[in-house]
Amino acid sequence: MNRIRVAYRQDGPARFVSHLDILRVFERAGRRAELPLAYTEGFNPRPRLTFAAPLPVGMSSAQEIVDIDFCQDILPDELVAALTRQMPGGLTILKGRIVAAAGPALMSILDRAVYTAQGPLSESIPSNEVDTRMESFLSRGEVFVERKTGKGWKRKDIRPGIRRLTWKNTADRIELLMELQSGSWGNVRPDEVLMALAEVLPLQPHQLSVCRTAMLARDGRLLWDC
């Protein structure tokens, strides 16, 4: 079996496509391109695709990653060209490389994700006041949000999962860089951080544009390089 890691950009209209539909897009693209996809076993075989982490609906990404398994050898450049011809608007295939077919799943080595968020402040505020409020926020030992689960709403402390948070601002705009826990042992969503920040800053989370810019492994390497 041959495994190729594919990087792709997701923006424009594709920001509003769910993770399940992204999966279907890649499955259809592989079939239409007549690629030698490897399939799962069982009653309902599906192409063997493994994504790093779902991208929240409404957010863009500079580089998403998916591992695709094949039953025959195929060159990364051939795969990139074949998928590019099948992708809808907002999904751009960037590159591909061969990885070990027996290697760990992307989700199991993912440790954190980096996001940018930028947009307006709902009222003008001096930069030094923004600094004071942000520093106060980061000094908290706990930051609780309400998270919906299969059993209803649950109060969750996201502070341990905010690995890094920096900011730049003018009187009426702000730009944030958030490095947040992600992976099989827990996730902090950028919209949760923005909701918490809205309690200390004059911002409306839905007015900020959010982009995932990188995914990192536990050793600090980009997930693409693992």
C-alpha positions as CSV (number, residue, x, y, z in Angstrom):
1,M,0.0,0.0,0.0
2,N,1.2,3.5,-0.9
3,R,0.3,6.5,1.3
4,I,0.6,10.1,0.1
5,R,0.2,13.1,2.4
6,V,-1.6,16.0,0.6
7,A,-1.7,19.6,1.7
8,Y,-4.6,21.9,0.5
9,R,-5.9,25.3,1.2
10,Q,-9.5,25.9,2.2
11,D,-10.9,29.4,1.8
12,G,-13.5,31.4,-0.1
13,P,-16.8,29.5,-0.4
14,A,-15.2,26.3,1.0
15,R,-15.1,28.0,4.4
16,F,-18.7,27.1,4.8
17,V,-18.4,23.4,3.8
18,S,-18.6,21.0,6.7
19,H,-15.8,18.5,7.4
20,L,-18.1,15.6,6.3
21,D,-18.7,17.3,3.0
22,I,-14.9,17.9,2.5
23,L,-14.4,14.2,3.0
24,R,-17.0,13.5,0.3
25,V,-15.4,16.0,-2.0
26,F,-12.1,14.1,-1.8
27,E,-13.8,10.7,-2.2
28,R,-15.6,11.9,-5.3
29,A,-12.5,13.5,-6.7
30,G,-10.5,10.3,-6.3
31,R,-13.2,8.3,-8.1
32,R,-13.6,10.8,-10.9
33,A,-9.9,10.9,-11.5
34,E,-9.8,7.1,-11.5
35,L,-7.1,7.0,-8.9
36,P,-6.1,3.6,-7.5
37,L,-7.6,4.3,-4.0
38,A,-7.3,1.8,-1.2
39,Y,-10.6,1.0,0.5
40,T,-11.6,0.0,4.0
41,E,-12.9,-3.5,4.7
42,G,-16.3,-4.3,5.8
43,F,-19.9,-4.0,4.7
44,N,-19.6,-0.5,3.3
45,P,-16.0,0.0,2.0
46,R,-14.8,3.7,1.8
47,P,-11.6,5.2,0.5
48,R,-8.9,5.3,3.1
49,L,-8.6,9.0,3.9
50,T,-7.3,10.3,7.2
51,F,-7.5,14.0,8.0
52,A,-5.6,15.8,10.8
53,A,-8.5,17.7,12.4
54,P,-11.8,19.1,11.3
55,L,-11.8,22.7,10.3
56,P,-14.7,24.6,12.1
57,V,-17.3,25.8,9.6
58,G,-16.8,29.5,8.7
59,M,-13.0,29.5,9.1
60,S,-10.4,29.4,6.4
61,S,-7.1,27.5,6.4
62,A,-3.8,28.2,4.8
63,Q,-2.9,24.5,4.9
64,E,-5.0,21.5,5.7
65,I,-3.6,17.9,5.6
66,V,-5.0,14.6,4.6
67,D,-3.3,11.2,4.2
68,I,-4.6,9.1,1.2
69,D,-3.9,5.4,0.8
70,F,-3.5,3.7,-2.6
71,C,-3.5,0.1,-3.7
72,Q,-0.9,0.9,-6.4
73,D,2.0,3.2,-6.6
74,I,1.3,6.8,-7.7
75,L,3.7,9.8,-7.8
76,P,2.8,12.8,-5.6
77,D,3.0,15.2,-8.6
78,E,0.5,13.0,-10.5
79,L,-1.8,12.9,-7.6
80,V,-1.7,16.7,-7.1
81,A,-2.5,17.3,-10.8
82,A,-5.3,14.8,-10.8
83,L,-7.0,16.2,-7.7
84,T,-6.5,19.8,-8.8
85,R,-8.6,19.1,-11.9
86,Q,-11.5,17.8,-9.7
87,M,-11.5,20.4,-6.8
88,P,-14.4,22.9,-6.5
89,G,-13.8,26.6,-5.8
90,G,-12.2,27.4,-2.5
91,L,-10.2,24.1,-2.3
92,T,-6.7,24.3,-3.7
93,I,-4.3,21.4,-3.7
94,L,-0.9,22.7,-2.7
95,K,1.5,19.7,-2.6
96,G,2.0,16.0,-1.9
97,R,4.6,13.7,-0.6
98,I,5.0,10.0,0.1
99,V,4.9,8.9,3.8
100,A,5.2,5.6,5.6
101,A,2.0,3.6,5.1
102,A,2.4,2.1,8.6
103,G,3.0,5.5,10.2
104,P,0.7,6.9,13.0
105,A,-2.6,8.6,12.2
106,L,-2.3,12.4,11.9
107,M,-4.8,13.0,14.7
108,S,-2.6,10.9,17.1
109,I,0.5,13.1,16.6
110,L,-1.3,16.5,16.4
111,D,-0.7,18.6,19.5
112,R,-1.7,22.1,18.7
113,A,-3.0,24.4,16.0
114,V,-2.2,28.0,15.2
115,Y,-4.9,30.5,14.2
116,T,-5.1,34.1,13.3
117,A,-8.2,36.2,13.9
118,Q,-8.6,39.8,12.8
119,G,-11.5,42.3,12.6
120,P,-13.0,45.4,14.1
121,L,-13.5,46.4,17.7
122,S,-17.0,47.5,18.3
123,E,-15.7,50.7,20.0
124,S,-12.4,52.5,20.0
125,I,-10.1,51.7,22.8
126,P,-6.5,52.8,23.5
127,S,-3.8,50.3,22.8
128,N,-2.5,50.4,26.4
129,E,-5.9,49.5,27.6
130,V,-6.1,46.5,25.3
131,D,-2.7,45.4,26.6
132,T,-3.9,45.7,30.2
133,R,-7.1,43.7,29.5
134,M,-5.3,41.0,27.5
135,E,-2.6,40.6,30.2
136,S,-5.3,40.3,32.8
137,F,-7.1,37.7,30.8
138,L,-3.9,35.6,30.4
139,S,-3.1,35.9,34.1
140,R,-6.3,33.9,34.9
141,G,-5.9,30.5,36.2
142,E,-9.2,29.4,34.7
143,V,-11.2,30.4,31.7
144,F,-14.6,28.7,31.5
145,V,-16.8,28.4,28.5
146,E,-20.1,26.5,27.8
147,R,-19.4,23.6,25.4
148,K,-22.2,21.5,23.9
149,T,-21.8,17.7,24.2
150,G,-23.9,14.7,23.4
151,K,-25.3,14.9,26.9
152,G,-26.1,18.7,26.8
153,W,-24.1,21.7,27.8
154,K,-21.0,21.3,29.9
155,R,-18.8,24.0,31.6
156,K,-15.2,23.6,30.4
157,D,-12.0,25.3,31.5
158,I,-10.1,26.1,28.3
159,R,-7.2,28.0,29.9
160,P,-4.8,25.0,30.0
161,G,-5.3,24.6,26.2
162,I,-4.4,28.2,25.3
163,R,-0.7,27.6,24.7
164,R,0.0,31.1,23.3
165,L,-2.0,34.2,22.7
166,T,-0.5,37.4,21.2
167,W,-2.2,40.5,19.8
168,K,-1.7,43.7,17.7
169,N,-4.3,46.4,17.6
170,T,-5.1,49.9,16.5
171,A,-7.9,52.0,18.0
172,D,-10.7,50.2,16.3
173,R,-9.2,46.9,15.0
174,I,-7.4,43.9,16.5
175,E,-5.4,41.0,15.2
176,L,-4.8,37.9,17.3
177,L,-2.5,34.9,17.1
178,M,-3.7,31.9,19.0
179,E,-1.8,28.6,19.5
180,L,-4.4,26.2,20.9
181,Q,-4.4,22.6,22.1
182,S,-5.7,20.2,19.4
183,G,-5.6,16.5,18.8
184,S,-6.8,13.2,20.2
185,W,-6.4,14.3,23.9
186,G,-8.4,17.5,23.7
187,N,-9.2,20.6,21.7
188,V,-9.7,24.2,22.3
189,R,-11.7,26.0,19.5
190,P,-10.7,29.5,18.4
191,D,-14.4,30.6,18.6
192,E,-14.4,29.6,22.3
193,V,-11.4,31.8,22.9
194,L,-13.0,34.7,21.1
195,M,-16.2,34.3,23.1
196,A,-14.2,34.5,26.3
197,L,-12.3,37.5,25.1
198,A,-15.5,39.2,24.2
199,E,-16.1,39.5,28.0
200,V,-13.0,41.7,28.4
201,L,-12.8,43.4,25.0
202,P,-15.4,45.2,22.8
203,L,-15.4,42.7,20.0
204,Q,-18.1,40.5,18.3
205,P,-16.6,37.1,17.6
206,H,-18.7,36.6,14.4
207,Q,-17.1,39.8,12.9
208,L,-13.6,38.4,13.1
209,S,-12.1,36.5,10.2
210,V,-10.4,33.3,11.5
211,C,-7.7,31.3,9.6
212,R,-5.9,28.2,10.7
213,T,-2.3,28.8,9.6
214,A,-0.4,25.7,11.0
215,M,-0.8,22.4,12.8
216,L,2.0,21.2,15.0
217,A,3.1,17.9,16.5
218,R,4.2,17.4,20.1
219,D,7.9,17.8,19.1
220,G,7.1,21.2,17.6
221,R,7.5,20.2,14.0
222,L,4.9,21.1,11.4
223,L,2.5,18.2,11.0
224,W,3.3,18.1,7.3
225,D,6.9,17.2,8.1
226,C,6.1,14.4,10.5
